């Protein structure tokens, strides 16, 4: 027995070793299966809770079908060819060093051949299936395609062929190509391993059976290449060879016939390879393959290159004229700007001061609150508790107040978590579950101390004016990224602090329909695995009827509800029907529209806000050449209910996806009237369209080719945002009447405002000529829904350099420089910038006014003291009309319209000098001037010192000498004090 024990132990040890690997593999498979089931089931539960089960099941079945379809195709075809190659192995292999080496591999592989083949095919199938499953949108869009009713100018096919059919055909060709290529590689490996292919030894290096097998596979590859050449012809409408996107002269006259010729040659070459089934020898197939390769190089590559170099380049404008025009027409249609025409404006600005003053009285509703600046002010004045947060840039909307629409800066008070140092799982997940409150302030009206005049505010919710909010809880918001457990029986969730006792709190319990029931052991287990948080399984704090809220940001919710949409980066909250709704704009996009110019969506939508703020999402770096705002979506901030409304009823892409997901998108007529009032023209669509119109306002091919009339979107004029694009601005403004309805200019006795329509909420931007700073155009999109005007783009073109008799308005950078160089403004800003206070420039608004342009910019001040909570308050409003008229108003009188006060200084008393009422002149009157009086020697000396100090200040500022600026400023103050004392004494 003693001698047998080691052997028994070795056998037991060997048994355990043999069982360990299968056990580990089985365990891994079970874990993967459990996690897959967990992901699928929890996703399905979420979609069910949102009433969107069909959206998920449609995607799931599409992915599963493509996964198994693509994977089985790959595994089956490659497996059959491996089996055929093995069956065709030669019975006799001549002896050679090569075959002796391969024999060792054959001995090793043969007993395990089936296992090795199965594992290889399984891996290929999984990889292929996963790749194809990711293209489920291409497949479903093809199956449900909708006609555009527009044909391309080259092949006269409906645009739907290029948007839906062509991408699907390329997908199928790609999968089949990969299958054939891998089949060739697998067959070559098997034939070589078993001697059908040899590199050494006497006789033929390829057995007849292997030759026939490989000839068929290579023939199939070449035949597929023929199909690819044929379909490549349609892809020329997306060519980048010419001046612009689309088939160019060379593409149409050289590459298009070349593709046809190559397709014919490829078919002949494939037939030569197939002929090897009946005859031996590779001479003819080899000649055909060489001919195909040479043809591809000469006909497909060199010939178009020669045509481009020697025919097109010397006469490019004439050769490409027709194709440039195709690009212009298709691009304007694809981006929805085909109805935009240039409207001359600004050639005859009003100069009569009395008429300008009268027009200024009609100017109202101009927003002075900058949503990108005043977020810290909202945070400081409306935060209430440290754990509430406002976004770093706020939103602009309009509300009906006393019969008029009031532009407003709005935000919601979201929760950032429990108080600092009070974190625990129960507090994080079951108590601090939601934010509270809707905050709104009118954009044109401020309090006497320069802070927003909040009309909807505080905790509990207080609504001074505007629609009352009866459900102010924010369970779904932009900052709400973690899950919460809510709604359990007896569960007490923190709602808001008790207004009568700040040390107490008011509790509430979630009563919404959103969320997934988590009071069953199975659901708790699944969600514990999903979030890798076992407190969900073990905690006794989760009560009966409790629900788990996850996927809580508006963009994420809408993306899941409509995965075919590209979403605007800036959702905004709306108070309607007593609740808070998030509103999002959804776009349908494509990169398949023929002849349309391709843009990078991320690059086209970048500006100061997307580059410096986190509240506005930056778009993904997708290439597009078609864009429509097809859907308006809402998400209820309390229970997460999502609604999709079809906004563009003519969009073929939206109609296609409504066939894929029937019943998920509601018709436009279902939009509640209260919500309709708050819909606005989307920012990202506008930014893409302004990028397109910077060039495609030129609609004639020859002028477009020259490019002299192209524009740029200007940089943000604020020095803090140097190099970043100026964002568009929402504001209510009056636009000039359309050409033909009212003549530009002002009739005798008639105010220029008579030529302008009523105020409309709009999204605006400006252009400058390329390489210049003057203003070249003003673009606006009507954002007032509910009538035919919504969405109308208007492009006002300013006088150009070849119109010297007409004034050229200044661009944003020039206006900002003029403000900064104006002595009264500089004297206002400099002391603040050097006395523990910093100034912040607000949005520089440009709007048509009295036949010209009026520029308005708010200036904010903010303390830099470390022991204070800094937040900006309005310091001044800068206004400019024409080249030299400037005014500031550094005080905010009580019950006085701030903008009107500034305009009264511009067009009323002090008009033309830049002085506002109450602002002392920068230079006192000199003796001998009209209205002047003889001054004493002390006064004249003070004036001289003041003038010299101002000159020294200007020189130091230009040189960047801050010490010199400070010295000059002190001398200016001393001289001013001396002048004041001198003029109070009688002259000698």
Secondary structure, DSSP 4 states (H G I P E B T S, - for coil): -HHHHHHHHHHHHHHHHHHHHHHHHHHHHHHHHHHHHHHHHHHHHHHHHTT-HHHHHHHHHHHHHHHHHHHHHHHHHHHHHHHHHHHT--S-----HHHHHHHHHHHHHHTTHHHHHHHHHHHHHHHHHHHHHTTHHHHHHHHT----S-B-TTT--BHHIIIIIHHHHHHHHHHHHHHHHHHHHHHHHHHHHTTSB-SSSSS-SB-HHHHHHHHHHHHHHHHHHHHHHHHHHHHGGG--SSSSSS--HHIIIIIHHHHHHHHHHHHHHHHHHHGGGTS--SHHHHHHHHHHHHHHHIIIIIHHHHHIIIIIGGGHHHHHHHHHHHHHHHHHHHTT-TT--EEE--TT----HHHHHHHHHT--------TTTTHHHHHHHH--STTEE--SS-EEEEEEETTEEEEEEEEE-EE--SSTT---HHIIIIIS--EE-EEEEEEEEE-TTSSEEEEEETTTTEESSSS--SB-EESS-TT--S-EEE--TT--EEEEE-TT-TTSEEEE----S-SEE--SHHHHHHHHHHHT-THHHH-S-PPTT-EEE-S-SHHHHHHHH-TTPEEPS--EEEEETTEEEEEEEEEEEES--TTPPPEEHHHHT--HHHHH-SSSPPPP--EESEEEEEEEEEEETTT--EEEEE--TT-HHHHHHHHHTTTSSB-GGGS-HHHHTT----HHHHHHHHHHHHHHT--SHHHHHH-TT-EEEPBPSSGGGTTSBPPPEEEEEPPBPPTTTS-SS--TT--GGGGB---EEEEEEEEEETT--BEEEEEEEE--TTSTTTT-EEEEEPP-TT-TTSPPPB-HHHHHHHHHHSHHHHHHHHHHHTTTEEEEEEEEEEEEETTEEEEEEEEEEEE--TTS----EEEEEEEEETTTEEEEE----TTS-HHHHHHHHHHSTTTTTTPPTTPPPSSPPPTTSTT--PPPHHHHHHHHHHHHHHHHHHHHHHHT-HHHHHHHHHHHHHHHHHHHHHHTSPP-
